[in-house]
Amino acid sequence: MDVKVKNRPSAPQIEIGRGPDIARPSREEAEQAVRTLIAYAGDDPDREGLRETPRRVTAAYDEFFAGYRECPFDVLSRTFDEVAGYDDIVMLRDIELHSHCEHHMIPFVGKAHVAYFPTDRVVGISKLARVVEVFARRLQTQETMTAQIAETIDKVLKPKGVAVMIEAVHQCMSIRGVRKPDVATITTQFTGIFKEDPAQQQRFMMLATERGRP
């Protein structure tokens, strides 16, 4: 089945809303595609142990890629103005993430550290973790996801600055190709005060990488 993408953004743009507007195959078509891949791998999709695999894989895809059905802007839509004079960064570190490499559709697993410097409003801290989750549950490159998280927080909350750091291990590098396990990839993105003020950027990096913390 041909899948046509409507209004695909040009390469330099970053998709930060809902997923692309495509004609999605039916569940039956998806299950048939899994059967084809099983046969391509060299096994019999009608073998007893594999009969339910297409259904299970399709159900797993609904969970793995739920981020396409969510809008990260909506996640941050409820904010609070009463901060009792608080004037410093808000940071969440060690946000666990599980995503899939868009090149091989193989998982990469790691942690995100996210901070922003509020202006006149803040968002519930769990919402920052939720933004990470929305973007992680899409086919991704780590670089793009890092930029998407930072841009979304920056656009919605309009803070003085945003800082995002992701550390992840990519199984497409661990179990295939060069086969180098436990090699971490680190990506960062900074806006506003975190980009303009080296002291604030250094402070974020220190908090994100500090070991032996409680």
C-alpha positions in Angstrom: 0.0 0.0 0.0 1.3 3.4 -0.9 1.3 5.9 1.9 1.2 9.5 0.8 2.3 12.3 3.1 0.4 15.6 2.8 2.1 18.9 3.4 5.4 17.4 4.4 7.7 20.2 5.9 10.9 20.9 4.1 14.1 19.4 5.6 15.2 22.4 7.8 11.9 22.5 9.6 11.1 20.6 12.7 7.7 19.0 13.2 6.6 19.8 16.7 2.8 19.5 16.6 0.9 16.3 15.9 2.4 13.8 13.5 2.3 14.2 9.7 -1.1 14.0 7.9 -1.0 10.6 6.3 -3.5 8.0 5.2 -2.9 5.3 7.8 -3.2 1.7 6.8 -5.9 -0.4 8.5 -5.0 -2.8 11.4 -5.5 -5.7 9.0 -3.0 -4.3 6.5 -0.5 -3.7 9.3 -0.8 -7.2 10.5 -0.3 -8.5 7.0 2.8 -6.5 6.7 4.2 -8.2 9.9 3.4 -11.6 8.3 5.4 -10.5 5.3 8.4 -9.5 7.5 8.2 -12.8 9.3 8.4 -14.7 6.0 11.2 -12.4 4.9 13.1 -13.2 8.0 12.9 -16.9 7.0 10.1 -18.3 9.2 6.5 -19.5 8.7 4.0 -16.9 9.9 1.5 -19.7 10.3 3.7 -21.6 12.7 1.9 -22.0 16.1 4.3 -19.7 18.0 4.0 -17.0 15.4 0.2 -17.0 14.6 -0.6 -14.2 17.1 2.6 -12.3 16.5 1.2 -9.9 13.9 -1.6 -8.9 16.3 0.9 -8.5 19.2 3.3 -6.4 17.1 0.5 -4.1 15.8 -0.7 -3.6 19.4 2.8 -2.9 20.5 3.2 -0.3 17.7 0.1 1.5 19.1 2.0 1.9 22.3 5.5 2.6 21.0 4.3 5.3 18.6 1.4 6.9 20.6 3.2 10.2 20.3 1.8 10.7 16.8 -1.7 10.9 18.2 -0.8 13.6 20.8 0.0 17.3 20.5 2.8 18.5 22.8 1.4 22.0 22.7 -1.7 20.7 24.5 0.4 19.1 27.2 1.7 22.5 28.2 -1.5 24.4 27.7 -2.3 24.8 31.5 0.0 27.2 33.2 0.1 28.9 36.6 0.9 32.6 37.3 1.3 32.4 41.1 4.9 31.6 41.8 5.4 33.7 45.0 8.3 35.6 43.5 10.3 32.6 42.4 12.9 33.7 39.9 15.3 30.9 39.0 15.4 27.8 36.8 13.0 24.9 37.0 14.7 21.6 36.1 13.8 17.9 35.8 16.7 15.5 35.4 16.9 11.8 34.7 13.6 11.6 32.8 13.7 8.1 31.4 12.9 7.8 27.7 12.5 5.0 25.2 12.3 5.8 21.6 13.0 4.2 18.2 15.6 5.2 15.6 13.9 6.3 12.4 16.7 4.8 10.3 16.4 1.2 11.5 13.3 1.2 13.8 15.4 -0.2 16.6 15.1 1.2 20.2 17.3 3.7 21.8 17.1 4.2 25.6 18.3 6.9 27.9 17.5 9.9 30.0 16.6 13.5 29.3 17.4 16.6 31.5 15.1 19.5 30.9 15.2 23.1 32.4 13.6 26.4 31.7 13.9 29.8 33.3 10.3 31.1 33.8 9.1 34.6 33.0 5.7 35.1 34.5 4.2 31.6 34.4 5.1 28.0 35.1 3.7 24.6 34.2 3.2 21.5 36.3 6.5 19.7 36.4 5.0 16.4 35.3 4.1 18.2 32.0 7.8 18.6 31.1 8.3 14.9 31.4 5.1 14.4 29.3 6.5 16.5 26.5 9.6 14.3 26.4 7.3 11.2 26.3 5.3 12.6 23.4 8.3 13.1 21.2 10.0 9.9 22.3 7.0 7.9 21.2 7.7 8.7 17.5 10.3 7.5 15.0 13.2 9.8 15.9 16.8 10.9 15.6 18.1 11.9 19.0 19.2 15.3 17.6 15.8 16.1 16.2 14.0 15.1 19.4 16.3 17.3 21.5 15.5 20.3 19.3 11.8 19.5 19.3 11.5 19.4 23.1 13.4 22.7 23.5 11.4 24.4 20.7 8.1 23.3 22.1 8.8 24.6 25.6 10.2 27.8 24.2 7.1 28.5 22.0 4.5 27.6 24.5 5.9 29.0 27.8 8.0 31.8 26.3 10.5 31.6 29.1 13.8 33.4 29.5 15.5 30.3 28.2 15.3 26.5 27.8 18.0 23.8 28.2 17.7 20.2 27.1 20.2 17.4 27.3 19.7 13.8 26.3 22.0 10.9 27.0 21.0 7.6 25.2 22.3 4.3 24.0 21.3 3.3 20.5 20.7 -0.4 19.9 21.2 0.2 16.1 24.8 0.7 17.1 25.0 -1.9 19.9 23.5 -5.0 18.2 24.2 -4.4 14.5 26.6 -2.4 12.4 29.7 -1.6 14.4 28.4 -3.5 17.4 29.7 -1.2 20.1 27.5 -1.7 23.2 27.0 0.9 25.9 28.3 3.8 23.9 26.3 6.9 25.0 25.2 9.6 22.6 24.8 13.0 24.1 22.9 15.9 22.5 22.1 19.4 23.8 19.9 22.3 22.8 19.9 25.8 24.4 17.7 28.8 23.9 17.6 32.3 25.4 19.6 32.8 28.6 21.1 29.3 28.5 22.5 30.1 25.0 23.6 33.6 25.7 25.0 33.3 29.3 27.8 30.8 29.6 27.4 30.8 33.4 23.8 29.6 33.1 24.7 27.0 30.6 27.5 25.7 32.8 25.2 25.6 35.8 22.7 23.5 33.8 25.4 21.1 32.7 26.7 20.8 36.2 23.3 19.9 37.6 22.6 17.5 34.7 25.9 15.6 35.0 26.4 15.8 38.8 27.0 12.3 40.1 26.5 10.9 43.6 23.4 13.0 44.0 20.5 12.0 46.2 
